């Protein structure tokens, strides 16, 4: 499994529930199309954690890089329904960071 981690701060923290709804609609659309396996959205609690990572944490899980690439291909069109769903997500963010992780050891690693 591959995991795209996204950390974000919002421009307006009073619009936190609107952001959550927008993320759910956007990533839910990718999940419904089979372009991702699942996603989670969490929020830092009591301000505990490195401020550099952002207050919100999204994890997008994909079976493999081919599935993740297909999801990126859909999003990269910047057109139609997917762009309509994407706009309220990225427009709400003041700062984002991302990282890609994988299960380890994964199936690609030969175990001795």
TORZA-833036 format. One record per atom (N, C-alpha, C, O): x negated, y negated, z negated; residue in one letter. Coordinates in pm, whole numbers, padded with zeros to 5 digits, always signed. Example, Ala and Ser with C-alpha at 12.3 -4.5 7.8 and 13.67 -1.06 7.14 Angstrom:
<recs>
-01319+00569-00780A-01230+00450-00780A-01320+00330-00780A-01424+00332-00846A-01285+00225-00708S-01367+00106-00714S-01290-00003-00787S-01341-00114-00804S
</recs>
This chain:
<recs>
-00085+00117+00000X+00000+00000+00000X-00089-00124+00000X-00195-00124-00064X-00049-00226+00070X-00118-00355+00074X-00029-00459+00008X+00093-00459+00025X-00092-00549-00068X-00017-00648-00144X-00069-00787-00111X-00186-00818-00134X+00018-00870-00058X-00013-01010-00036X+00032-01085-00160X+00152-01089-00191X-00062-01145-00231X-00032-01223-00351X-00031-01370-00311X-00123-01417-00244X+00072-01440-00351X+00083-01583-00323X+00115-01653-00455X+00210-01618-00524X+00033-01753-00487X+00057-01834-00606X+00097-01972-00559X+00041-02023-00462X+00194-02033-00626X+00245-02163-00581X+00284-02251-00699X+00329-02204-00804X+00266-02379-00677X+00323-02481-00763X+00429-02553-00682X+00417-02567-00560X+00533-02599-00750X+00641-02669-00682X+00621-02820-00686X+00564-02874-00781X+00669-02886-00583X+00668-03032-00581X+00758-03086-00692X+00725-03185-00757X+00872-03021-00712X+00969-03063-00812X+01012-02940-00893X+01091-02858-00846X+00960-02928-01014X+00990-02809-01096X+01136-02802-01137X+01181-02697-01183X+01211-02911-01122X+01354-02908-01151X+01432-02830-01046X+01548-02794-01067X+01368-02803-00933X+01433-02728-00825X+01385-02582-00823X+01378-02520-00717X+01352-02531-00940X+01300-02395-00950X+01398-02289-00903X+01359-02194-00835X+01525-02303-00937X+01624-02202-00896X+01650-02207-00746X+01674-02103-00684X+01646-02326-00688X+01661-02338-00543X+01544-02268-00472X+01563-02202-00369X+01423-02285-00528X+01305-02218-00472X+01322-02067-00479X+01294-01996-00382X+01366-02017-00593X+01386-01872-00609X+01487-01819-00508X+01465-01714-00448X+01596-01890-00488X+01697-01849-00389X+01638-01849-00248X+01665-01759-00169X+01558-01951-00217X+01498-01960-00084X+01400-01846-00059X+01398-01788+00049X+01318-01813-00160X+01224-01701-00147X+01302-01571-00127X+01264-01488-00044X+01408-01554-00202X+01489-01432-00191X+01550-01418-00051X+01549-01309+00006X+01602-01526+00003X+01661-01521+00138X+01554-01493+00244X+01573-01411+00333X+01441-01562+00232X+01333-01551+00331X+01270-01411+00330X+01266-01344+00432X+01222-01369+00215X+01157-01238+00207X+01258-01125+00215X+01226-01016+00263X+01380-01148+00168X+01486-01049+00184X+01516-01021+00330X+01547-00908+00367X+01506-01125+00413X+01525-01108+00557X+01415-01019+00616X+01444-00930+00696X+01290-01042+00576X+01180-00958+00625X+01196-00814+00578X+01167-00720+00653X+01241-00796+00454X+01264-00661+00400X+01376-00592+00477X+01364-00474+00511X+01484-00662+00503X+01598-00603+00575X+01559-00560+00716X+01615-00465+00770X+01463-00628+00774X+01415-00591+00908X+01307-00483+00904X+01257-00442+01009X+01271-00437+00785X+01169-00333+00771X+01028-00385+00791X+00936-00307+00815X+01010-00516+00780X+00877-00575+00802X+00793-00581+00675X+00672-00601+00682X+00857-00564+00560X+00787-00548+00432X+00861-00443+00352X+00978-00414+00379X+00794-00384+00255X+00857-00282+00171X+00939-00345+00058X+01053-00307+00035X+00879-00442-00011X+00949-00511-00118X+00870-00636-00154X+00760-00659-00104X+00929-00717-00241X+00861-00835-00291X+00906-00861-00433X+01013-00816-00475X+00824-00934-00507X+00860-00979-00641X+00828-01128-00652X+00739-01179-00584X+00900-01195-00739X+00874-01335-00769X+00871-01347-00920X+00968-01311-00988X+00761-01399-00973X+00748-01418-01117X+00702-01561-01144X+00652-01631-01056X+00721-01602-01270X+00680-01736-01311X+00594-01725-01436X+00625-01648-01527X+00488-01801-01439X+00399-01801-01555X+00480-01838-01679X+00562-01930-01676X+00456-01767-01787X+00533-01786-01910X+00453-01869-02010X+00336-01843-02035X+00520-01968-02067X+00462-02055-02168X+00334-02125-02120X+00253-02168-02202X+00316-02137-01989X+00196-02200-01935X+00072-02114-01953X-00040-02161-01933X+00091-01988-01991X-00021-01899-02019X-00080-01846-01889X-00010-01780-01811X-00205-01873-01864X-00274-01826-01746X-00353-01938-01680X-00334-02055-01713X-00440-01903-01588X-00522-02004-01522X-00437-02100-01439X-00359-02057-01354X-00451-02230-01463X-00371-02328-01389X-00405-02326-01240X-00321-02364-01158X-00524-02282-01204X-00565-02277-01063X-00478-02182-00981X-00470-02196-00859X-00414-02087-01046X-00335-01989-00972X-00194-02036-00941X-00130-01978-00853X-00145-02135-01006X-00009-02179-00978X+00091-02119-01073X+00067-02016-01136X+00204-02185-01084X+00307-02145-01179X+00388-02024-01133X+00430-01942-01215X+00411-02014-01002X+00489-01903-00947X+00396-01803-00878X+00295-01841-00819X+00432-01676-00885X+00353-01569-00825X+00447-01479-00745X+00541-01421-00798X+00418-01469-00617X+00495-01383-00527X+00405-01269-00483X+00290-01292-00445X+00456-01147-00489X+00384-01031-00436X+00468-00972-00324X+00585-00939-00343X+00407-00959-00207X+00472-00899-00092X+00400-00767-00064X+00279-00767-00041X+00473-00657-00066X+00413-00525-00045X+00444-00474+00095X+00557-00481+00142X+00340-00422+00160X+00353-00361+00292X+00286-00224+00290X+00185-00205+00223X+00343-00130+00365X+00287+00006+00370X+00141+00005+00414X+00057+00074+00357X+00113-00076+00516X-00020-00080+00575X-00037-00214+00645X+00054-00297+00649X-00155-00234+00699X-00181-00362+00765X-00100-00379+00893X-00072-00492+00933X-00062-00269+00956X+00023-00279+01076X+00159-00338+01041X+00210-00423+01113X+00219-00294+00931X+00347-00350+00889X+00331-00496+00851X+00414-00579+00886X+00224-00528+00779X+00200-00667+00740X+00177-00754+00863X+00224-00868+00869X+00105-00702+00960X+00081-00776+01084X+00212-00801+01159X+00231-00908+01217X+00301-00704+01158X+00431-00722+01222X+00511-00832+01151X+00580-00910+01216X+00502-00837+01018X+00569-00943+00943X+00510-01079+00979X+00584-01175+01001X+00378-01087+00985X+00314-01212+01024X+00354-01251+01166X+00373-01369+01194X+00365-01153+01254X+00408-01181+01391X+00546-01243+01397X+00571-01333+01477X+00635-01195+01313X+00770-01251+01305X+00767-01395+01252X+00832-01483+01308X+00692-01416+01146X+00686-01548+01083X+00612-01648+01172X+00649-01766+01177X+00509-01602+01241X+00426-01692+01323X+00500-01753+01441X+00453-01850+01500X+00615-01697+01478X+00691-01755+01589X+00736-01896+01556X+00756-01978+01646X+00753-01926+01425X+00800-02057+01379X+00925-02100+01455X+00939-02217+01493X+01014-02004+01476X+01135-02032+01554X+01253-01954+01497X+01236-01857+01424X+01371-01999+01534X+01493-01925+01504X+01523-01910+01356X+01487-01994+01274X+01589-01800+01325X+01636-01772+01189X+01521-01765+01088X+01532-01817+00978X+01411-01701+01126X+01302-01684+01029X+01242-01819+00991X+01204-01839+00875X+01232-01912+01085X+01181-02044+01052X+01280-02121+00967X+01241-02194+00875X+01408-02106+00996X+01511-02171+00914X+01501-02123+00768X+01522-02202+00676X+01469-01996+00748X+01456-01941+00613X+01322-01979+00548X+01313-01992+00426X+01221-01997+00630X+01086-02027+00579X+01073-02173+00533X+01005-02200+00434X+01138-02264+00603X+01123-02408+00573X+01149-02442+00426X+01067-02511+00366X+01260-02397+00366X+01282-02437+00226X+01181-02378+00128X+01163-02430+00018X+01114-02269+00168X+01011-02210+00080X+00887-02296+00084X+00843-02345-00020X+00829-02315+00201X+00703-02390+00204X+00724-02538+00176X+00633-02604+00126X+00840-02593+00208X+00866-02734+00181X+00875-02762+00030X+00852-02875-00013X+00908-02661-00049X+00919-02679-00194X+00784-02677-00264X+00774-02719-00379X+00682-02628-00197X+00551-02606-00261X+00458-02725-00245X+00447-02784-00137X+00391-02759-00354X+00289-02863-00347X+00152-02802-00322X+00064-02867-00266X+00134-02677-00364X+00004-02610-00351X+00026-02460-00352X+00105-02409-00431X-00044-02391-00263X-00037-02244-00260X-00176-02186-00246X-00268-02251-00196X-00189-02063-00290X-00310-01983-00271X-00263-01843-00240X-00154-01802-00282X-00345-01769-00167X-00307-01632-00132X-00428-01540-00137X-00543-01583-00122X-00399-01413-00159X-00503-01310-00160X-00440-01179-00114X-00320-01158-00133X-00520-01092-00054X-00472-00963-00007X-00544-00853-00083X-00667-00848-00088X-00466-00765-00143X-00518-00651-00220X-00462-00522-00162X-00364-00523-00087X-00524-00410-00199X-00476-00278-00157X-00488-00182-00274X-00563-00205-00369X-00410-00073-00265X-00425+00034-00364X-00567+00088-00353X-00623+00098-00244X-00624+00122-00467X-00760+00176-00465X-00772+00286-00568X-00724+00270-00680X-00833+00397-00534X-00873+00428-00398X-00751+00461-00314X-00657+00526-00362X-00752+00419-00193X-00638+00444-00104X-00659+00569-00023X-00761+00638-00036X-00561+00599+00063X-00568+00717+00147X-00689+00713+00241X-00739+00818+00283X-00735+00590+00274X-00846+00582+00367X-00978+00620+00304X-01075+00645+00374X-00982+00624+00171X-01106+00657+00100X-01114+00809+00080X-01022+00869+00025X-01222+00867+00124X-01244+01010+00106X-01284+01034-00039X-01380+00976-00090X-01210+01122-00104X-01240+01155-00242X-01328+01278-00246X-01304+01375-00173X-01430+01276-00329X-01521+01391-00341X-01488+01472-00462X-01554+01572-00488X
</recs>
